[in-house]
Amino acid sequence: ERYFYAYIDPKIKFIDKRNNVHKIYTRVYRQRNLEGLTNFWIFRVDYQFRHDFGKLVNLVVGVNNEHGMVKDGTLGTHQTDFGGGFIAAELNWKWLKINTGVREEFVRLDSAITPTIPVVRFGLNFEIRKYNNIRASFGQSFRVPSIAERFVTYKLGDINILPNYTIRPERGFTFELGYKRTIALKKWVGYWDAVAFWTEFKDMIEFKFNGRYPPAFQSQNV
């Protein structure tokens, strides 16, 4: 198969009179199969605003959206919007650093809008004494199934790839707790680091074999 790809990424960054930073990132993306089997267009815009409250706190706010148009022999014809907004802040005070943020997604596939939940993150780094740091973080995740996971219909010999119209979004979280010891010896600097992670997923999506004949594969929540 032969494909044609093209994209353009206009970007703007400017600083206003109050030293606020504005960033606008955009993308136009084109993908086409030269045999006429697939035809993709993606239009993306991402805006971010940053304001610093001295050296103590910085605040970042952003919104984005990605509009896609898909025409594919195995997926069908669809239009999508993946967007959202977020706010994040970071505090730096002596031996303490804290960062936190929240994001809300917007997902539309054709005429269906997927209900989403806000996801949050929080982290801190605490220097208990010189060269000794304790850190902790917590972050949530949320992922809507892709077009392929929902709609792909394909046959390879005796093997069928089946769609799953009722597949649910993934969600989960990760927690981390760690300790870092930096060692300075003359001109040499090294460190050792110990960390524990805990991660959980709900409705995690996997590509599974049905174990029957004729054989078939399908994306499923596990």
Protein Blocks (a to p, Z undefined) as FASTA:
>chain_A
ZZdddddddddddddfkopacdddddddddddfklpaccddddddddddddehjlbccdd
dddddddddddfklopcddddddddddddddehjaccddddddddddehjbccddddddd
ddddddfbghiacddddddddddddfklmmgccdehjbccdddfkbccdddddddddddd
dddehjbccdddddddddddehiacdddehiacdddddddZZ
